[in-house]
Amino acid sequence: MTANRPRFRSPKPVIAMIHVGALPGTPAHRHDLRALEAGAVREAKILRAAGVHGVMLENMHDTPYLRGRVGPEIVAAMAILARAVKEAVGLPCGVQILAGANQEALAVAHAAGLDFIRVEGFAFAHVADEGFLQSSAAELLRYRRVLGAERVQIWADIKKKHSAHALTADVGLGATAEAVEFLRGDAVIVTGRVTGEPPRPEDIAEVKQHTRLPVYVGSGLTERNLKEFEAADGFIVGSFFKKKGHWANPLDPRRVARFMAAHREWG
């Protein structure tokens, strides 16, 4: 576990997802990099003005995702976008590169001066729609050491959404969180079964009983259910901040404002 946690302005920070446009070489790619950068920076500034405490970039429009790797064109593009967002808003910033391209995400974070990465398959294997994803902890932490990127934290999804976990059906959420801590991860992320679906509040309670790491709710948060997750250490919000609550839609500043008002009232 690294020593320094990102310096959020809240003890229970809200980290907003920025789903950057489809990147070069992917089936849905339409816009040049300057347009993608302008869009990501614009969203980041709206989110900062609304009071979020951090942001995280993700290549969610790059469907269908490659399994456990991406090409240099994706790494280069994400590094440019991430650096632009970080410089524009100055908030703690992270990155995730789908699907399970964890070393590539680490390289982006190191090059762009980011604070953390969100990773899949850190502890234990699972089957996603991309196929079989193996545990990545050993290679990833060695790569972090090679880069000299120990300041970049690793936040690990456990029992990740959009995946089958029959292989580890006898390993509960708590035991999986214990494994992340044992494998030197820096935070744990708990989600529902799919994007936009929350975990159960008792899932958060179980994980908190089994790890000393910060525990983040990683999907399905709304202004109405936020209070149900008071045991969590922070909140990652994507879908709710978009028009009609769908991740692929444009950002809706009114929904962001409502959520942050609920967070301030509760906090």
Residue pairs with C-beta under 8 A, 6 or more apart in sequence:
1 181
1 184
1 185
1 186
1 213
2 150
2 151
2 152
2 153
2 186
4 151
4 153
5 153
5 186
5 214
6 54
6 92
6 115
6 116
6 153
7 92
8 53
8 54
8 92
8 234
9 53
10 53
10 263
10 267
11 267
12 232
12 233
12 234
12 235
12 263
12 267
13 53
13 54
13 92
13 234
13 235
14 51
14 52
14 53
14 54
14 234
14 235
14 237
14 259
14 260
14 263
15 52
15 53
15 54
15 55
15 56
15 92
15 94
15 216
15 234
15 235
15 236
15 237
16 47
16 52
16 54
16 55
16 56
16 237
16 238
16 241
16 256
17 55
17 56
17 57
17 58
17 60
17 236
17 237
17 238
17 241
17 247
18 40
18 43
18 44
18 47
18 55
18 56
18 57
18 58
18 85
19 58
19 59
19 60
19 61
19 238
19 247
19 248
20 36
20 39
20 40
20 57
20 58
20 59
20 61
20 78
20 81
21 29
21 30
21 31
21 35
21 36
21 39
21 40
21 61
22 28
22 29
22 30
22 31
22 59
22 61
22 62
23 29
23 36
23 59
23 61
23 62
23 73
23 74
23 77
23 78
24 33
24 73
24 74
24 77
25 71
25 73
25 74
26 59
26 61
26 62
26 63
26 74
27 63
27 64
28 61
28 62
28 63
31 39
33 77
33 80
33 81
36 77
36 81
37 80
37 81
37 84
40 57
40 81
40 84
40 85
41 84
41 85
41 88
43 251
44 55
44 85
44 88
44 89
44 91
45 88
45 89
46 251
46 253
46 256
47 55
47 89
47 241
47 251
47 256
48 55
48 89
48 91
50 253
50 256
50 257
50 260
51 260
51 264
52 91
52 237
52 256
52 260
53 91
53 92
54 91
54 92
54 93
54 94
54 115
55 85
55 89
55 91
55 92
55 93
55 94
56 93
56 94
56 95
56 96
56 116
56 118
56 236
57 78
57 81
57 82
57 85
57 93
57 94
57 95
57 96
58 95
58 96
58 97
58 98
58 118
58 238
59 70
59 74
59 78
59 96
59 97
59 98
60 98
60 247
60 248
61 248
62 70
62 74
62 98
64 130
65 98
65 99
65 130
66 99
66 101
66 130
67 99
67 100
67 128
67 130
67 131
67 132
67 133
68 99
68 100
68 101
68 102
68 121
68 130
68 133
68 134
68 136
69 101
69 104
70 97
70 101
70 104
74 97
74 101
74 104
75 97
75 104
75 107
75 108
78 95
78 97
78 104
78 105
78 108
79 107
79 108
79 111
79 112
82 93
82 95
82 108
82 109
82 112
82 114
83 111
83 112
83 113
85 93
86 93
86 112
86 113
86 114
92 115
92 116
93 112
93 114
93 115
94 109
94 114
94 115
94 116
94 117
94 118
94 155
95 105
95 108
95 109
95 112
95 114
95 117
95 118
96 105
96 117
96 118
96 119
97 104
97 105
97 108
98 120
99 120
99 128
99 130
99 133
100 119
100 120
100 121
100 128
100 130
100 133
100 136
102 117
102 119
102 120
102 121
102 122
102 136
102 140
103 136
103 139
103 140
103 143
105 117
105 118
105 119
106 117
106 140
106 143
106 144
106 147
106 149
106 152
106 154
107 147
108 114
108 117
109 115
109 116
109 117
109 149
109 152
110 147
110 148
110 149
110 152
114 152
115 151
115 152
115 153
116 152
116 153
116 154
116 155
116 186
116 187
117 152
117 153
117 154
117 155
118 155
118 156
118 157
118 189
118 218
118 236
119 136
119 140
119 154
119 155
119 156
119 157
120 128
120 133
120 136
120 157
120 160
121 133
121 134
121 135
121 136
121 160
122 135
122 136
122 137
122 140
122 154
122 156
122 157
122 180
122 183
122 185
123 135
123 137
123 156
123 158
123 176
123 179
123 180
123 183
123 185
124 135
124 167
124 168
124 171
124 176
124 179
125 132
125 133
125 134
125 135
125 167
125 168
126 132
126 133
126 159
126 160
126 163
126 164
126 165
126 167
126 168
127 133
127 163
127 164
127 165
127 166
127 167
128 160
128 162
128 163
128 164
129 162
129 163
133 163
137 183
137 184
137 185
138 183
140 154
141 154
141 183
141 184
144 150
144 152
144 154
153 186
153 187
154 185
154 186
154 187
155 185
155 186
155 187
155 188
155 189
155 216
156 180
156 185
156 187
156 188
156 189
157 189
157 191
157 218
158 173
158 176
158 177
158 180
158 188
158 189
158 190
158 207
159 165
159 168
159 173
159 176
159 190
159 191
160 191
161 191
161 192
161 193
161 194
161 195
161 197
161 218
161 219
162 193
162 194
162 195
168 176
171 179
172 206
173 190
173 203
173 206
173 207
173 210
174 206
174 207
174 209
174 210
174 211
175 210
177 188
177 207
177 210
177 211
177 213
177 215
178 210
178 211
180 188
180 211
180 213
181 188
181 211
181 212
181 213
185 213
186 213
186 214
187 213
187 214
187 215
187 216
187 233
188 207
188 211
188 213
188 214
188 215
188 216
189 215
189 216
189 217
189 218
189 236
190 199
190 203
190 204
190 207
190 215
190 216
190 217
190 218
190 232
191 197
191 199
191 217
191 218
191 219
191 220
192 198
192 199
192 219
192 220
194 219
195 219
195 238
195 239
195 247
196 219
196 220
196 239
196 245
196 246
196 247
197 219
197 220
198 217
198 219
198 220
198 221
198 222
198 225
198 228
198 229
199 217
199 218
199 219
199 220
201 228
201 229
201 231
204 215
204 217
204 229
204 231
204 232
205 231
207 215
208 215
208 231
208 232
214 233
214 234
215 231
215 232
215 233
216 232
216 233
216 234
216 235
216 236
217 229
217 232
217 234
217 235
217 236
218 236
219 236
219 238
219 239
220 239
221 229
221 235
221 236
221 237
221 240
221 259
222 240
222 245
222 259
223 240
223 258
223 259
223 261
223 262
224 262
226 235
226 259
226 262
226 263
226 266
227 266
229 235
230 266
235 263
237 259
238 247
239 245
239 246
239 247
240 255
240 259
241 251
241 252
241 255
241 256
241 259
242 248
242 249
242 250
242 251
242 252
242 255
243 249
243 250
243 251
243 252
243 255
244 252
245 255
